[in-house]
Amino acid sequence: MGIPTPTFQDTLSDTPVSFPALLNSGTTGEFTGQSIQALQHAASHLARVSSPSTGATADELKPAIEAVDLSTPLSSLDETLSELSQLYLHDAIYFHDPKYAAHLNCPVLIPAVAAESLVTSINTSMDTFDQSAGATLIERKLIDFSAELIGFAPAEADGIFTSGGTQSNLQAMLIARNRAAGRLAGSFPERLSKLRIYCSEDAHFSIRNAAMLLGLGTEAAIAIKTDDLHRMDAKALQLQLETDMAAGLVPMAISATAGTTDFGAIDPLIELRQISDQVGAWLHVDAAYGCGLLISHIHKERLEGIELADSVTLDFHKSFFQPIGSSALVVRHADSFQSIAHYSEYLNPRDQAAQSTNQVDKSLQTTRRFDALKLWVSLRTLGVKELGSMFDQVISLAQMAEREIAVRDELFLVAPVQLSTLVFGYSLPADTYPQHEANAFINLIRKRLHASGEAMIAATTVNGQRLLKLTLLNPNTTLSDISQILDAICRVGRAILDEQNTGANL
Ligand SMILES: Cc1ncc(COP(=O)(O)O)c(C=O)c1O
């Protein structure tokens, strides 16, 4: 029969009602019990993980998830968790496993995960001080800390936590767009049509998407060619700027990358600052990946020039070992946020803006999680030195892995390691394998390796050539783990070649 559905009349009765599933001062016992239950459930899965994935496909996972009747609840959290074991946890992708070397995902710090419980149980919203109190001040102090790491003067700088690098980059481009458009005459659409963003051909796609979202069109993001280390070629940028400016176009921003997604390349920041000054463009540095260098004990100087930027993207959920999401956009001058500030009578009235401690004035989001707390708890519990040592370790690991690739005849590296990624090919007899077949061969290696669940690696395409990629962000991964991943790649590659030679159906 179940619980009878109340009528509207029932809800108007004077009898006190209670919804005990809501978290409040009277339900902390239940809250603690259920939270521990969920944590223990996660822990029991984590303890059993011995490979990054089971290799389950969407087709294999879909039927059980489709079969769930969401309008009929189970009878307890226990049952829900058991069901989730089958639907999700058993076949989840485990980034902390040492054989996970695919995308820019890191294992997470335990104090940061513990902080997640605080974030969600208090459920602070960061938009206004009257919803956040100390949380706003904690976020602001972390922004000052980040500004100092970058080399900005904290008293002049400002910033905001965002959901990720994509949002941080979008917000930087929005600020740059408003600045450039504000200097032009004509209707707003006319002004936008003249604006151009310059980034390297290896820049993250979020810069091109930002151009589209900001009404400029993706073609307004000009991809500048890179040198042999995949860094933006400053000479090529200068030539492009000359041509474009002669045609009446306006360079709104130069978006440098400090740690490109594939090669970890760092664009020539000092030169790009000089060029930005010559043409009046905003200089943004996307350090979503490379921000770990800011806390490195050994490699910090590689980011020389970042302190000259107008804005910087930092992804703590990549290189500071934070759970998703944890990112920030930091600007050199606090007043850069003025052009995006919006005021609403119900939330942050304009007449109170002067004394405002409302973070919403600077954010693209309204309701916003207190994601900054995870970084705070990590820094207060472990210290920044420990995080820096972890990032240094993944760089060392990548350098050692480079040698592991060099000693395998089947594999060849396409560019020296710069941060913690390795991009490499599989040697095939060139004349017997036209490009499209060689590319299909690389995709097949990756697919087979994933299906086996043994390891997870990435792939990318450079100048039409499909290549394999390892992204190392786990300081607990050993050289022996890397060696096993590379052996598995060679083994799978040889097996495919054998099948092809014997005419087996692939
Ligand atoms: C260089 C770079 N910038 C920005 C991003 C986007 O960051 P997010 O995935 O946090 O939105 C990435 C993602 O890999 C990246 O590599």
The ligand as a Gaussian input file, in Angstrom:
#p B3LYP/6-31G(d) Opt

LIG

0 1
 C       45.203000      24.026000     -19.960000
 C       43.787000      23.792000     -19.551000
 N       42.983000      24.834000     -19.346000
 C       41.694000      24.693000     -18.984000
 C       41.153000      23.435000     -18.815000
 C       39.706000      23.278000     -18.420000
 O       39.641000      23.019000     -17.060000
 P       38.337000      22.350000     -16.391000
 O       38.258000      20.971000     -16.948000
 O       38.640000      22.422000     -14.941000
 O       37.156000      23.168000     -16.776000
 C       41.949000      22.307000     -19.013000
 C       41.396000      20.952000     -18.837000
 O       42.046000      19.974000     -19.004000
 C       43.299000      22.497000     -19.389000
 O       44.106000      21.455000     -19.607000

